[in-house]
Amino acid sequence: MSFWRKIAGLAARNLDEAECDVCPPGLPGEDPAFSTAVTALGAKLAKADGQAQAAEYAAFAEVFQPEPASAGNVRRLYQLARQTTRGFESYARRLQKRYRNCPQLLEDVVDGLFHIATSDGVVTGEELAYLQRVSELFGQSPLVFRRLKATHLGHEADDPYAVLGVAHDASDLKLRQAWKEMLSAAHPDRARARGLPPEFVEVAEVKAAAINAAFDSAMRERRAMALEGAA
């Protein structure tokens, strides 16, 4: 997975510049506030499950790609930051404040952190909670986090979005379109019109019911989220 070649090139600098209100120009890896924050977040994620593995630093270096000249400083900062998870929320808040107008960039950071979490083959509950909290602090909706989670860990067995074949953060319009298209293709009347045996009609009925149930479940969830957001 590639990110920015200079992602941690200035990682040893401080975070004072993170008080800026707009996204700075240039590559994020040229921004000391960004590169320091992602180094710390990656390191503290490695500690979230109680133990920091060598594989997790290798995954960090693979995703965030420090340049050879700065690799030593990056590793020292990483080793220092991974001693405890304390302080990770501060790094996440600073990063959100500096890059809040660049949501795709923040999404890429969470995507990279997921890559680190999966590097040892197991994502613990502690790591998942850490990732979800970072996503929340970045201002991402629960549906964005679910999409990223599904990308790395797969869909949950009862995930309605998997049934409908759409992303968790797809618009209501796209969700409704997918439901209508799938329902039309699977409708039992089509099977009857083609003269298929009753067994095929029964299968179509079960499939159509599952599609309807998935759509209803997704819409109920979205309405509940909207009410929570308005409260």
N, C-alpha and C positions, 0 to 999 in steps of 0.2 A: 504494500500500500504506500503510495507516495503522498507527501504533504507539501511543505515548502522546504527547499534545500537549506534555507537559512533560518529555519524555525527556532533554533536555540542558539544562534550565533552570538547573541548578546545577552545570554541568559544570566550572566553573573552580575548584571546591573540591578539597580534598585527599582522599586515600583512607584516612585514619586510621580512619574509622568502619567500614571493611570488615571489622574483626575480630569483629563481632557474630556470634553463633552461630545466630540465628534470622532468618527473613525479616522485615524491618521492616514496619510497617503503612503503609498509604497506597499511592499510585501509585509505581511504580519511578522515574518521572521526577522525583519529589520527593526522591529519595535521591541525595545527592551522589556516594556511592561508585559507584552504578550508572551514573549519567549520565556520570561521568568515565571509567569503564572502557569503556563502549560507544563513547564518542567515540574513545578511544585505540585500541581494537580495530579500529574502522572505518578510522581513519587508517592504522594500520600494515598493514592488509590492502591498502590502496591502494598501499603501497610493496612489497608482497610480490613482485610481478612485476618489480621494478626501476625502475618509473616510476609516479608518482602522477598520474592524469589528473584534469582538472577535472570530467569526467563522474562520477567516483567520489564527489567531494564532493557534487555535486548529488544523486546517489543516496542518499548518507548523509543529507542534509538531508530528502529525501523520506521515507525510512523512519523516521528518528528525530526529525524535526520539531522542531528547536529553536524556541523562541518568539522573536519579533522582538527583544524587549528583551535577550535573552541571545545572539542569533545572532553578534554580534561576538566575544564571549568564546569561544564554541564554535568558531568558525572559527580563532581564534588558537591554541587548544589543539589543534585538528585539524592545523593547519599545522606546529606544533611536533612533534607525535607522529608525523607521517608522514615525518619525516626518516630514520627507520630502523625496521626491524621489531623491533629488539632491545627486550626488555622486554615483548613481548605476552603471553608465558606468565605473567608475574607478574600482569598485569591479569586474565587468564582465571582464574587460581587464586583470586585475591581474590574475583572475582565468583561463582565456584563455592562458595567457603566461605560467602559471605553469603547466597546464594540456592539452596543445595543442596536445600532442602526445597520448592523451587518449580521442578520440572523443566520445566514448560510455559513458564515465563518464559525459562529458559536456551535452550530449543528455539527460542523466538521470536527470541532474539538471533542464533543461528546462521542462522535463516531470513532475518533482515534482512541479515546479512553476505553471504549468498549473493546477495541482491538487489544489493548493492554490487558484488560480484565480476563479475556478469553485465552491469553497466551499460554497459561499453564493447564489449559484443558478444563478448568472448573471455574464457574462464576458463583461465588458464595452469596448468601443473602446480604452480608455486610457490604460486599462490593456493589451489589445491585442497588442497595439503599444509598450508597455513596453516589453512584451514577445518577440515580433519580433525583437526589438532592441538588447535584450540580446542574442538572437540566432545569429544575425548578428555579434555581437562582439565576440561570441564564434567561428566564422568562419564557421558556418553551412550554407549549401546551402538553398535557398528558398524552395526547394523540401523537405528537411528534416523538415523544420518548418511547411510546409503544412501537412506533414504526422502526426506530433505531434498534430497540431491543429485539424485535422480530427479525430484523436483518441479520443480527449476530447470533441470536439464540433460537430462532425459529418461532413459529406461531404457537400459541397455546392451543390445546386440543379443542376448546370451545370458542375460539376467537371468531366472531362473526365476520370480521374483515377478511380472514382467510377463506371463508366460504364464498364471499362475494368477489374475491380476487382484486381488492383495491387496497391502497395504502391507508393506514390508520388516520392520517390527516388529510385525506381526500376531501374535497368540498362536498357539501350536501348534495349539490347537483350531480356530481360524478358518482356519488354513492347511489343516488336514486336511479341514474342511468344504468349503472351496472346491475342493479336489482331488476329493473325492467327487462334488460337484454337477457339476463340469465333465466328469468322467469318465463319469458317468451320462448326461449329455446327448449326449456324443460317442461313446458306446460303439458299436462296429460292429454289435452285435446289434440295436440299435435300427434301424439302416439296413436290416438284413436283414429285420426284422419288418415294416418298411413296404414291403417288396418293391422296394427301390431297386436299380438296376443294380449290377453288380460294381464299376464305377468309383467309385461313391459309397461303397461299403463299404471300398474301398481308402483313400479319402480319410479316412474315419472312423478306420480303423486307424492311419494316420499321425498324425492328431490325438490319438488316445488315447495313442499311444506318447509324443508330445511332452508331454502332460499328466503322464503317469507319470514321465517323465524329469525334468521340472521339479520335481515334488514330491520325488523322491528326492534331487535336487541340493540343494534348500532344506533338507531334513532333515539331510543329511550335513554341510552347512555349519553348521547349528545345533549339531549334536553336537560338531563340531570346536571351535566357539566355547565351548561349555560345558566341554570338556576344558581348553582354554587358560585359562579363567577359574578352574578348579579347581586348576590347576598352581601 
